[in-house]
């Protein structure tokens, strides 16, 4: 059963990463390198696994955990993309 969850998260991750890959074919404004795909793929995949784990194991606190996980994902994404609070991404 856990293998199905990992496979599902991997498929969703791959589907999400198709968006910038396809956009790169049509515009020069999207210019991702291989490292961008690897880092974002890892971030999305780990986030998906954490959400799945929280949803399956944390009873009444699972919604709060999912909100926290998504919030952490968004914060890391913004930091890596533009460095809003630090200079990680810039």
CORSUL-V675773 format. One record per helix or strand of 3 or more residues. SS is the DSSP state (H for helix, E for strand). FROM is the first residue (numbers start at 0). TO is the last residue. Records with the same first field share a line. If there is no record, write none. Layout:
SS=FROM-TO + FROM-TO
//
This chain:
H=1-25 + 33-56 + 61-81
//
